[in-house]
Amino acid sequence: MSNSSSISHFLLLALADTRQLQLLHFCLLLAISLAALLGNGLIISAVACGHHLHTPMFFFLLNLALSDLGCICTTVPKAMHNSLWDTRTISYTGCAAQVFSFMFFISAEFYLLTIMCYDRYVSICKPLHHGTLLGSRACAHMAAAAWASAFLYSLLHTANTFSLPLCHGNALGQFFCEIPQIFKLSCSKSYLRELGLLAISACFTLGCFVFIVFSYVQIFRAVLRIPSEQGRHKAFSTCLPHLAVVTLFLSTVMFAYLKRPSISSPSLDLALSVPYSVVPPALNPLIYSLRNQELKAAVWRLMTAWFQKH
């Protein structure tokens, strides 16, 4: 038996047992992280350098790309290091930093996706008021509110989690530090603070989810009233990337966190954690660029200019 004051490090779940599989996982994680870094980096550069992309939709897309980069850089480098060097350790402070960073970027992504849904709703359902409701000052305030809310959310959860006494060892059943896995090591029966935080979080999450569903009901009703087929297709094409990203994000998180405890196992937790922690940051740039001609043209011009210079 040990308590949290004597724990200097945690043991993460190994991705594989054999050396060959460890190296294979390292290569896969490297490929995914490079794809995420390249895709999100190109979006950030294209939006920042392209003055014609300085619109609310692309401003929020730039913020989403930043949160995706944060997510992939929080979990994957340590997993790659452990696979390459055949180790499982992470320091106590490193684990706390990883919990805070992951919660910060994943919650910021959800808040930004909610704001982007509002942008799509105003663009399609209230186009005449778009400049008033989504001016540059309003967009900056909404983005700042999303990041500030994510910071406060992650700070409260991290502080509460690492204030609990730990007496069930230091082995985590996940390849990165995750709050539910740390709870399993706790010997405290007092979950009142965490239940309060979870209740507040659930209210915010449910509120954002209901807002997204309500907005898309209104969007689809407005789109179906557009008389021309070309107009309907153009309106749908601006919404489908965001809807696909929201669906990917929510479905993977729900599968990971809302499964029954009776069917939980280290291998299942590992299999469910990869889709929501690693896959979305790599796929989101591809999803947005496939249907957005302006973004594809801006990225192509950026890449062409870079190749010509070098």
SERO-4910 file (N, C-alpha, C, O; in steps of 0.05 Angstrom, whole numbers):
BEGIN
 pado doro    nc1    nc2    nc3   cac1   cac2   cac3    cc1    cc2    cc3    oc1    oc2    oc3
  Met    A     17    -24      0      0      0      0     18     25      0     38     26     14
  Ser    A      9     45    -15     24     70    -16      5     93    -19    -18     89    -27
  Asn    A     14    116    -13     -4    140    -17      8    158    -38     31    153    -47
  Ser    A     -7    179    -45      1    195    -67     27    211    -61     42    218    -80
  Ser    A     33    216    -36     57    231    -29     82    215    -35    104    226    -39
  Ser    A     80    188    -36    104    172    -41    106    163    -70    126    150    -77
  Ile    A     87    171    -87     88    163   -115    104    184   -130     96    208   -131
  Ser    A    125    176   -143    142    194   -158    137    191   -188    143    209   -204
  His    A    124    169   -196    119    164   -225     95    145   -227     88    131   -209
  Phe    A     84    144   -251     63    125   -258     74    107   -280     92    113   -295
  Leu    A     61     83   -282     67     64   -303     44     64   -323     21     57   -316
  Leu    A     49     72   -348     29     72   -369     25     45   -381     43     27   -378
  Leu    A      2     41   -394     -3     15   -406     14     13   -432     14     31   -448
  Ala    A     28    -10   -434     44    -14   -458     26    -20   -482      7    -34   -481
  Leu    A     33     -8   -505     18    -12   -529     21    -40   -540      3    -50   -554
  Ala    A     44    -53   -535     49    -80   -545     69    -93   -527     83    -80   -512
  Asp    A     70   -120   -528     89   -135   -511    115   -142   -526    136   -142   -513
  Thr    A    113   -147   -551    137   -155   -566    151   -130   -578    139   -110   -583
  Arg    A    177   -133   -582    193   -110   -593    184   -103   -621    184    -79   -628
  Gln    A    177   -122   -638    169   -117   -665    143   -100   -665    141    -81   -681
  Leu    A    124   -108   -648     99    -93   -647    103    -65   -635     89    -46   -643
  Gln    A    121    -62   -617    127    -36   -605    138    -17   -627    130      6   -628
  Leu    A    156    -27   -643    167    -11   -665    145     -5   -686    145     17   -698
  Leu    A    127    -24   -691    105    -19   -710     87      3   -699     79     20   -715
  His    A     81      2   -673     64     23   -662     78     50   -663     65     70   -667
  Phe    A    104     50   -658    119     75   -660    116     87   -688    112    111   -691
  Cys    A    119     70   -709    117     80   -736     89     90   -743     86    110   -756
  Leu    A     69     76   -733     41     84   -738     36    111   -724     24    129   -736
  Leu    A     44    113   -699     40    139   -685     55    161   -698     46    184   -699
  Leu    A     79    155   -707     95    176   -721     81    185   -747     80    209   -752
  Ala    A     70    166   -762     56    174   -787     31    190   -780     26    210   -794
  Ile    A     16    182   -760     -8    197   -753     -2    225   -743    -15    244   -750
  Ser    A     19    227   -726     26    253   -715     37    271   -737     31    295   -736
  Leu    A     52    261   -755     63    277   -777     40    287   -795     40    310   -804
  Ala    A     20    269   -800     -3    277   -816    -19    299   -802    -28    318   -815
  Ala    A    -22    296   -775    -37    317   -760    -21    343   -760    -33    365   -763
  Leu    A      5    342   -756     21    366   -756     21    380   -783     19    404   -785
  Leu    A     23    364   -804     24    376   -831     -3    388   -838     -5    410   -847
  Gly    A    -25    372   -834    -52    382   -841    -60    407   -826    -69    426   -837
  Asn    A    -57    405   -799    -65    428   -783    -46    452   -787    -55    475   -786
  Gly    A    -21    446   -791     -2    468   -796     -8    483   -822     -6    507   -823
  Leu    A    -16    467   -843    -23    480   -868    -48    497   -865    -50    519   -877
  Ile    A    -68    488   -850    -92    503   -846    -86    529   -831    -95    550   -839
  Ile    A    -70    527   -810    -63    551   -794    -48    571   -812    -54    595   -811
  Ser    A    -28    561   -827    -13    579   -844    -30    591   -866    -27    615   -872
  Ala    A    -47    575   -879    -64    585   -901    -83    606   -891    -87    627   -904
  Val    A    -96    602   -868   -115    621   -857   -100    647   -848   -110    669   -853
  Ala    A    -77    643   -836    -62    667   -826    -51    684   -848    -51    708   -846
  Cys    A    -43    671   -870    -30    685   -893    -51    694   -914    -46    714   -928
  Gly    A    -73    681   -916    -93    688   -936   -113    708   -926   -130    701   -910
  His    A   -110    733   -935   -128    754   -925   -157    749   -932   -175    758   -918
  His    A   -162    736   -955   -190    730   -963   -202    709   -945   -227    704   -947
  Leu    A   -186    695   -928   -197    675   -910   -201    686   -882   -207    671   -863
  His    A   -199    712   -879   -203    724   -852   -233    729   -848   -242    751   -846
  Thr    A   -247    706   -846   -276    706   -841   -281    691   -816   -264    676   -807
  Pro    A   -305    693   -803   -310    679   -779   -306    648   -781   -295    636   -763
  Met    A   -316    636   -804   -313    607   -807   -284    599   -806   -277    579   -792
  Phe    A   -266    612   -820   -238    605   -821   -223    613   -796   -204    600   -788
  Phe    A   -233    634   -783   -221    642   -757   -225    620   -736   -206    612   -722
  Phe    A   -249    610   -735   -255    588   -716   -241    562   -725   -233    546   -708
  Leu    A   -238    558   -751   -224    534   -761   -195    535   -753   -183    515   -746
  Leu    A   -183    559   -753   -155    562   -744   -153    555   -714   -134    541   -707
  Asn    A   -172    564   -698   -172    557   -670   -175    527   -666   -163    515   -648
  Leu    A   -192    514   -682   -196    485   -681   -171    470   -688   -164    450   -675
  Ala    A   -156    480   -708   -131    468   -715   -111    470   -693    -95    452   -688
  Leu    A   -111    492   -679    -93    495   -656    -99    475   -634    -81    464   -622
  Ser    A   -125    471   -628   -133    452   -608   -126    423   -617   -118    407   -600
  Asp    A   -128    417   -643   -121    391   -653    -91    386   -649    -82    364   -642
  Leu    A    -75    407   -655    -46    404   -652    -39    400   -622    -22    384   -616
  Gly    A    -53    414   -605    -49    410   -576    -55    382   -567    -40    370   -551
  Cys    A    -78    371   -577    -86    343   -569    -65    323   -578    -57    306   -562
  Ile    A    -56    325   -603    -37    305   -613    -10    308   -600      4    288   -596
  Cys    A     -2    332   -593     24    336   -580     24    329   -550     45    327   -538
  Thr    A      0    326   -539     -1    320   -510      2    290   -505     16    283   -486
  Thr    A     -9    273   -521    -10    244   -516     10    228   -532     22    210   -522
  Val    A     13    235   -558     28    218   -576     58    218   -571     70    196   -571
  Pro    A     72    241   -567    101    240   -563    110    221   -540    129    207   -544
  Lys    A     96    222   -518    104    204   -495     99    175   -503    115    158   -496
  Ala    A     77    169   -517     72    141   -525     93    132   -545    101    109   -544
  Met    A    101    149   -563    122    142   -582    149    137   -567    163    119   -574
  His    A    155    154   -548    179    151   -532    179    124   -518    199    110   -518
  Asn    A    157    117   -505    155     92   -490    157     68   -509    170     48   -502
  Ser    A    145     70   -533    147     47   -551    175     44   -562    185     22   -565
  Leu    A    188     66   -568    215     65   -579    236     55   -559    253     39   -566
  Trp    A    234     64   -534    253     57   -514    244     35   -495    258     29   -476
  Asp    A    221     23   -501    211      0   -486    209      7   -456    220     -7   -439
  Thr    A    195     29   -450    191     37   -423    162     44   -419    147     47   -438
  Arg    A    153     47   -394    125     53   -388    122     77   -369    100     84   -363
  Thr    A    144     88   -360    142    108   -338    136    136   -348    143    144   -370
  Ile    A    122    150   -330    117    179   -333    118    191   -305    106    180   -287
  Ser    A    131    214   -302    134    226   -276    107    235   -265     88    239   -281
  Tyr    A    105    239   -239     80    248   -226     72    276   -237     49    280   -245
  Thr    A     92    294   -239     85    321   -250     79    319   -279     63    334   -289
  Gly    A     93    301   -294     88    298   -322     60    288   -327     47    295   -346
  Cys    A     51    270   -310     24    259   -312      3    280   -307    -17    282   -321
  Ala    A      8    297   -286    -10    319   -280    -12    339   -303    -33    348   -311
  Ala    A     12    345   -315     12    363   -338     -2    351   -362    -16    366   -377
  Gln    A      1    325   -366    -13    312   -388    -43    312   -385    -58    317   -404
  Val    A    -52    307   -360    -81    307   -354    -92    335   -360   -113    338   -373
  Phe    A    -78    356   -349    -88    383   -353    -88    391   -382   -108    402   -392
  Ser    A    -67    385   -397    -65    393   -425    -86    379   -442    -99    391   -459
  Phe    A    -89    353   -437   -109    338   -453   -137    348   -448   -152    352   -467
  Met    A   -144    351   -423   -171    362   -416   -175    389   -428   -196    396   -437
  Phe    A   -154    406   -427   -156    433   -437   -161    433   -467   -180    447   -476
  Phe    A   -146    418   -483   -149    419   -512   -174    404   -521   -187    413   -540
  Ile    A   -181    382   -508   -205    367   -516   -231    382   -510   -249    381   -526
  Ser    A   -231    396   -487   -255    412   -481   -256    437   -498   -278    446   -506
  Ala    A   -233    449   -503   -233    473   -521   -243    465   -549   -257    481   -562
  Glu    A   -236    441   -558   -245    432   -584   -276    430   -585   -289    438   -604
  Phe    A   -287    419   -564   -316    416   -563   -330    443   -562   -350    447   -576
  Tyr    A   -320    462   -546   -331    489   -545   -329    503   -572   -347    517   -581
  Leu    A   -306    500   -586   -302    512   -612   -321    500   -633   -331    515   -650
  Leu    A   -325    474   -632   -344    461   -650   -372    472   -646   -387    475   -665
  Thr    A   -379    478   -621   -405    489   -615   -408    517   -627   -428    524   -638
  Ile    A   -387    533   -624   -387    560   -635   -388    560   -665   -401    576   -678
  Met    A   -373    541   -677   -374    538   -706   -401    530   -716   -410    538   -738
  Cys    A   -416    515   -700   -443    508   -707   -461    534   -707   -478    537   -725
  Tyr    A   -456    551   -688   -471    577   -687   -464    594   -712   -482    607   -723
  Asp    A   -439    593   -720   -431    608   -744   -446    597   -769   -455    613   -785
  Arg    A   -448    571   -771   -463    559   -794   -493    566   -792   -505    572   -813
  Tyr    A   -503    566   -768   -532    573   -765   -537    602   -773   -557    607   -787
  Val    A   -520    620   -765   -524    649   -772   -520    652   -802   -535    667   -814
  Ser    A   -501    639   -814   -495    642   -842   -518    633   -860   -523    645   -880
  Ile    A   -532    612   -852   -553    601   -868   -581    611   -860   -597    617   -878
  Cys    A   -586    612   -835   -613    620   -826   -616    650   -822   -639    660   -825
  Lys    A   -595    665   -816   -597    694   -813   -574    708   -828   -558    722   -816
  Pro    A   -573    704   -854   -550    715   -869   -548    745   -869   -526    756   -870
  Leu    A   -571    759   -867   -570    788   -866   -559    799   -840   -550    822   -839
  His    A   -559    783   -819   -549    792   -793   -521    781   -787   -511    785   -765
  His    A   -509    768   -807   -483    754   -802   -462    774   -793   -447    769   -775
  Gly    A   -460    797   -807   -440    816   -801   -443    829   -774   -424    836   -761
  Thr    A   -469    831   -764   -474    842   -738   -469    822   -716   -456    829   -696
  Leu    A   -479    798   -719   -477    777   -698   -449    766   -696   -440    757   -675
  Leu    A   -434    765   -719   -408    752   -719   -387    771   -730   -372    765   -749
  Gly    A   -385    795   -718   -364    813   -726   -337    804   -714   -336    784   -699
  Ser    A   -316    817   -721   -289    809   -712   -287    810   -682   -274    792   -670
  Arg    A   -299    830   -669   -298    832   -640   -313    809   -627   -304    797   -607
  Ala    A   -337    803   -638   -353    781   -626   -339    754   -630   -340    738   -611
  Cys    A   -327    750   -653   -313    725   -657   -289    722   -638   -285    700   -627
  Ala    A   -274    743   -634   -252    742   -615   -261    737   -587   -249    722   -572
  His    A   -284    749   -579   -295    744   -552   -304    715   -549   -299    703   -528
  Met    A   -317    704   -569   -327    676   -567   -303    657   -566   -304    637   -551
  Ala    A   -283    661   -582   -259    644   -582   -245    646   -555   -237    626   -543
  Ala    A   -242    670   -544   -230    673   -518   -246    660   -496   -235    648   -477
  Ala    A   -273    662   -498   -290    648   -478   -286    618   -479   -286    605   -459
  Ala    A   -284    607   -503   -280    578   -506   -254    569   -494   -253    550   -479
  Trp    A   -232    583   -499   -206    576   -488   -205    580   -458   -194    564   -443
  Ala    A   -217    602   -448   -218    608   -419   -235    587   -404   -227    577   -383
  Ser    A   -257    579   -416   -274    559   -403   -260    532   -402   -261    518   -382
  Ala    A   -246    525   -424   -231    500   -424   -208    501   -403   -203    481   -390
  Phe    A   -195    524   -400   -174    526   -380   -184    522   -352   -173    507   -337
  Leu    A   -207    535   -346   -218    533   -319   -228    504   -314   -224    493   -293
  Tyr    A   -241    492   -334   -251    465   -332   -228    445   -327   -230    429   -309
  Ser    A   -207    447   -342   -185    428   -339   -170    433   -313   -160    414   -300
  Leu    A   -167    458   -305   -153    465   -280   -168    453   -256   -156    441   -238
  Leu    A   -195    456   -255   -210    446   -233   -209    415   -231   -205    404   -210
  His    A   -212    402   -254   -211    373   -255   -183    362   -247   -181    342   -233
  Thr    A   -162    375   -257   -135    366   -251   -129    369   -222   -118    351   -209
  Ala    A   -135    393   -211   -130    398   -183   -145    379   -165   -135    369   -145
  Asn    A   -170    373   -172   -186    355   -156   -176    326   -158   -174    312   -138
  Thr    A   -168    318   -182   -159    290   -186   -133    285   -170   -131    264   -157
  Phe    A   -114    303   -172    -88    298   -159    -87    306   -130    -66    305   -117
  Ser    A   -110    315   -119   -112    319    -90   -122    294    -76   -122    293    -51
  Leu    A   -132    274    -91   -142    249    -79   -118    232    -70    -98    230    -84
  Pro    A   -121    218    -47   -100    200    -39   -100    175    -56   -121    164    -63
  Leu    A    -77    165    -64    -74    142    -81    -61    119    -66    -39    123    -54
  Cys    A    -74     96    -65    -63     74    -49    -66     47    -63    -62     26    -51
  His    A    -72     48    -89    -75     23   -104    -53     20   -125    -58     13   -148
  Gly    A    -28     27   -118     -6     25   -136     -4     49   -154    -15     70   -149
  Asn    A     12     46   -176     16     68   -194     14     60   -223     23     75   -241
  Ala    A      2     37   -229     -2     27   -256    -28     37   -268    -49     31   -257
  Leu    A    -27     51   -290    -51     61   -304    -58     43   -327    -40     33   -341
  Gly    A    -83     38   -331    -92     21   -353    -98     36   -378   -118     32   -391
  Gln    A    -80     54   -385    -83     71   -409    -55     79   -418    -36     80   -403
  Phe    A    -53     86   -445    -26     93   -455    -20    123   -450      2    132   -456
  Phe    A    -38    138   -438    -33    165   -429    -48    169   -403    -66    154   -396
  Cys    A    -40    190   -388    -53    195   -362    -82    205   -367    -86    225   -381
  Glu    A   -101    191   -355   -129    197   -359   -142    197   -332   -136    180   -315
  Ile    A   -161    215   -327   -173    218   -301   -187    193   -291   -183    185   -268
  Pro    A   -204    179   -307   -217    155   -297   -197    134   -288   -202    119   -269
  Gln    A   -174    132   -302   -154    112   -294   -140    120   -267   -134    102   -251
  Ile    A   -137    145   -262   -125    154   -237   -145    150   -214   -137    143   -192
  Phe    A   -171    153   -220   -191    148   -199   -190    119   -189   -195    113   -166
  Lys    A   -183    100   -207   -181     72   -200   -159     67   -179   -160     47   -165
  Leu    A   -140     85   -178   -118     82   -159   -124     95   -132   -109     92   -113
  Ser    A   -146    110   -130   -152    125   -106   -164    107    -85   -180     88    -91
  Cys    A   -157    113    -60   -169     98    -38   -189    115    -23   -199    107     -2
  Ser    A   -195    138    -34   -214    156    -21   -243    149    -29   -248    143    -53
  Lys    A   -261    150    -10   -289    145    -16   -305    171    -19   -329    171    -24
  Ser    A   -291    193    -16   -304    219    -18   -302    229    -47   -282    241    -55
  Tyr    A   -323    224    -62   -324    233    -90   -343    257    -93   -352    263   -116
  Leu    A   -350    270    -71   -370    291    -72   -361    314    -90   -376    325   -106
  Arg    A   -335    322    -87   -325    344   -103   -325    337   -133   -333    353   -150
  Glu    A   -316    312   -139   -315    304   -167   -343    301   -178   -347    308   -202
  Leu    A   -362    291   -162   -389    289   -172   -401    316   -178   -415    320   -198
  Gly    A   -394    336   -161   -403    363   -167   -391    374   -192   -405    386   -208
  Leu    A   -365    370   -197   -352    378   -222   -364    364   -246   -368    376   -267
  Leu    A   -368    338   -243   -380    323   -265   -408    332   -271   -416    333   -295
  Ala    A   -424    339   -251   -451    349   -255   -450    375   -271   -466    379   -290
  Ile    A   -432    393   -263   -429    418   -278   -420    413   -306   -430    426   -325
  Ser    A   -401    395   -309   -390    389   -336   -412    377   -353   -415    383   -377
  Ala    A   -428    359   -341   -450    346   -356   -470    366   -366   -481    364   -388
  Cys    A   -476    386   -349   -495    407   -357   -484    423   -381   -499    428   -400
  Phe    A   -459    431   -379   -447    446   -401   -446    429   -427   -453    438   -448
  Thr    A   -438    404   -424   -436    386   -447   -463    381   -460   -467    382   -484
  Leu    A   -483    375   -443   -510    370   -453   -521    395   -466   -535    394   -486
  Gly    A   -516    419   -453   -525    444   -465   -513    448   -493   -528    457   -511
  Cys    A   -487    443   -496   -474    447   -522   -486    427   -542   -490    434   -565
  Phe    A   -490    402   -533   -501    382   -551   -529    389   -561   -535    386   -584
  Val    A   -546    397   -542   -573    405   -550   -572    429   -568   -588    430   -587
  Phe    A   -554    448   -563   -552    471   -581   -544    463   -609   -554    473   -629
  Ile    A   -525    444   -611   -516    435   -638   -539    421   -652   -543    426   -676
  Val    A   -553    403   -638   -576    389   -651   -597    409   -660   -607    407   -682
  Phe    A   -604    427   -642   -625    447   -649   -617    464   -673   -633    470   -690
  Ser    A   -591    473   -673   -581    489   -695   -583    475   -721   -591    486   -741
  Tyr    A   -575    449   -721   -575    435   -747   -604    428   -756   -609    426   -780
  Val    A   -622    425   -738   -651    422   -746   -660    448   -760   -673    446   -781
  Gln    A   -653    471   -749   -660    496   -762   -646    500   -788   -657    510   -807
  Ile    A   -620    492   -789   -604    494   -814   -616    477   -836   -620    487   -858
  Phe    A   -623    452   -830   -634    435   -851   -661    444   -860   -668    442   -884
  Arg    A   -677    455   -842   -703    466   -850   -699    490   -868   -714    492   -888
  Ala    A   -680    507   -862   -675    530   -879   -664    522   -907   -671    533   -927
  Val    A   -646    502   -907   -634    493   -932   -655    480   -950   -655    485   -974
  Leu    A   -673    465   -939   -693    451   -955   -713    471   -967   -728    465   -986
  Arg    A   -715    496   -956   -732    516   -967   -719    532   -989   -733    548  -1003
  Ile    A   -693    528   -994   -680    541  -1016   -690    530  -1043   -689    506  -1047
  Pro    A   -700    547  -1061   -713    537  -1085   -695    523  -1105   -702    503  -1117
  Ser    A   -670    533  -1108   -652    522  -1128   -636    499  -1117   -628    499  -1094
  Glu    A   -632    479  -1134   -616    456  -1125   -587    464  -1121   -574    453  -1102
  Gln    A   -577    482  -1137   -549    491  -1134   -546    506  -1107   -525    502  -1094
  Gly    A   -565    521  -1100   -564    535  -1074   -564    516  -1051   -550    520  -1031
  Arg    A   -581    495  -1052   -583    475  -1031   -556    461  -1029   -546    455  -1007
  His    A   -545    454  -1052   -519    439  -1052   -497    456  -1039   -481    446  -1024
  Lys    A   -496    482  -1046   -476    499  -1035   -479    502  -1005   -459    502   -990
  Ala    A   -504    505   -996   -509    508   -967   -501    482   -952   -488    483   -931
  Phe    A   -508    459   -963   -501    433   -951   -471    430   -950   -461    419   -930
  Ser    A   -457    438   -971   -428    433   -973   -413    449   -951   -391    441   -943
  Thr    A   -425    472   -942   -412    488   -921   -416    476   -894   -401    481   -875
  Cys    A   -438    459   -891   -444    448   -865   -433    419   -861   -427    411   -839
  Leu    A   -431    404   -883   -423    376   -880   -396    372   -867   -394    354   -850
  Pro    A   -375    387   -874   -350    383   -859   -352    386   -829   -342    370   -814
  His    A   -366    408   -821   -369    412   -792   -386    390   -780   -379    380   -758
  Leu    A   -407    381   -793   -424    360   -782   -408    334   -780   -411    319   -761
  Ala    A   -391    328   -800   -375    304   -799   -355    305   -776   -351    285   -763
  Val    A   -342    328   -772   -323    331   -750   -337    328   -723   -326    315   -705
  Val    A   -360    340   -720   -375    338   -694   -383    309   -689   -380    299   -667
  Thr    A   -393    295   -710   -401    267   -707   -377    250   -699   -380    233   -682
  Leu    A   -354    254   -713   -330    238   -706   -322    243   -677   -315    225   -663
  Phe    A   -322    268   -669   -313    275   -642   -331    264   -621   -322    250   -602
  Leu    A   -358    269   -624   -377    260   -603   -379    229   -602   -381    218   -581
  Ser    A   -379    216   -625   -383    187   -625   -359    173   -612   -363    154   -597
  Thr    A   -335    182   -618   -311    169   -606   -310    174   -576   -303    156   -561
  Val    A   -316    199   -567   -316    205   -539   -337    189   -524   -333    179   -502
  Met    A   -361    188   -536   -383    173   -523   -377    143   -521   -383    131   -500
  Phe    A   -366    132   -541   -359    103   -540   -338     98   -518   -339     78   -505
  Ala    A   -319    117   -515   -298    113   -495   -307    117   -467   -299    102   -449
  Tyr    A   -325    137   -462   -332    144   -434   -359    134   -425   -364    133   -401
  Leu    A   -377    127   -443   -404    119   -435   -408     89   -437   -431     80   -435
  Lys    A   -387     74   -441   -390     45   -441   -396     35   -412   -388     49   -393
  Arg    A   -408     12   -410   -413      1   -383   -388     -8   -369   -370    -19   -382
  Pro    A   -385     -2   -343   -361    -10   -329   -356    -40   -329   -333    -49   -328
  Ser    A   -378    -56   -331   -375    -85   -331   -360    -96   -355   -349   -118   -354
  Ile    A   -359    -81   -378   -346    -90   -401   -318    -77   -405   -306    -79   -426
  Ser    A   -310    -62   -384   -284    -48   -386   -261    -68   -382   -262    -86   -365
  Ser    A   -240    -63   -398   -216    -79   -396   -193    -62   -407   -198    -44   -423
  Pro    A   -168    -67   -399   -146    -51   -409   -144    -50   -440   -140    -29   -452
  Ser    A   -148    -74   -452   -146    -75   -482   -169    -59   -495   -165    -46   -515
  Leu    A   -193    -61   -483   -216    -47   -494   -213    -17   -490   -219     -1   -508
  Asp    A   -204     -9   -466   -200     19   -461   -179     31   -480   -182     53   -490
  Leu    A   -158     15   -485   -138     24   -504   -149     27   -532   -143     47   -546
  Ala    A   -165      7   -541   -176      8   -568   -195     31   -571   -197     42   -593
  Leu    A   -210     38   -550   -229     60   -552   -217     88   -548   -228    108   -558
  Ser    A   -194     89   -535   -182    115   -530   -167    126   -555   -166    150   -559
  Val    A   -156    108   -571   -142    118   -595   -159    133   -614   -151    154   -624
  Pro    A   -184    124   -620   -201    139   -639   -207    167   -631   -209    185   -648
  Tyr    A   -211    173   -605   -218    200   -597   -194    217   -589   -196    242   -589
  Ser    A   -171    205   -583   -148    221   -575   -128    225   -597   -113    244   -596
  Val    A   -127    207   -617   -107    208   -637   -118    213   -665   -107    228   -681
  Val    A   -140    199   -672   -150    199   -699   -162    226   -707   -155    236   -729
  Pro    A   -180    239   -691   -193    264   -700   -173    286   -707   -177    299   -728
  Pro    A   -152    291   -692   -133    313   -700   -120    308   -728   -113    327   -741
  Ala    A   -118    282   -735   -106    277   -762   -127    278   -784   -120    285   -807
  Leu    A   -152    271   -778   -172    270   -798   -186    297   -803   -196    303   -825
  Asn    A   -188    314   -782   -203    339   -784   -193    357   -807   -210    367   -822
  Pro    A   -167    361   -811   -158    377   -834   -166    365   -860   -174    380   -879
  Leu    A   -166    339   -863   -174    326   -888   -203    330   -893   -212    336   -915
  Ile    A   -220    327   -872   -249    330   -875   -256    358   -884   -272    362   -901
  Tyr    A   -243    379   -871   -249    406   -878   -239    414   -906   -252    430   -920
  Ser    A   -216    404   -913   -205    412   -939   -218    398   -963   -217    409   -985
  Leu    A   -230    375   -959   -241    360   -981   -265    375   -994   -267    376  -1019
  Arg    A   -281    388   -978   -306    401   -988   -303    431   -990   -322    445   -999
  Asn    A   -281    443   -983   -278    472   -983   -258    480  -1004   -234    478  -1000
  Gln    A   -268    491  -1026   -251    498  -1049   -233    522  -1041   -210    522  -1050
  Glu    A   -243    541  -1026   -226    564  -1018   -202    555  -1002   -180    564  -1006
  Leu    A   -207    536   -983   -185    527   -966   -165    511   -982   -141    513   -979
  Lys    A   -175    494  -1000   -157    478  -1017   -140    496  -1035   -116    491  -1038
  Ala    A   -152    516  -1046   -137    535  -1063   -116    550  -1047    -94    554  -1057
  Ala    A   -123    558  -1023   -104    573  -1006    -81    555   -998    -58    564   -998
  Val    A    -87    530   -990    -66    511   -983    -48    505  -1007    -23    504  -1004
  Trp    A    -60    502  -1031    -44    497  -1055    -25    520  -1061     -2    516  -1068
  Arg    A    -35    545  -1059    -19    568  -1064      4    570  -1044     26    577  -1051
  Leu    A     -2    563  -1019     19    564   -998     41    544  -1004     64    550  -1002
  Met    A     33    519  -1011     52    498  -1017     68    505  -1042     92    500  -1043
  Thr    A     55    516  -1063     69    524  -1087     89    545  -1082    112    544  -1092
  Ala    A     82    565  -1066    100    587  -1060    124    576  -1044    147    585  -1048
  Trp    A    120    557  -1026    142    546  -1010    161    530  -1028    185    533  -1025
  Phe    A    150    514  -1046    167    498  -1064    183    516  -1083    206    511  -1089
  Gln    A    171    538  -1093    185    556  -1110    208    570  -1096    229    575  -1107
  Lys    A    203    577  -1070    224    590  -1055    247    572  -1049    270    581  -1047
  His    A    241    546  -1045    262    527  -1038    271    510  -1062    289    493  -1060
***
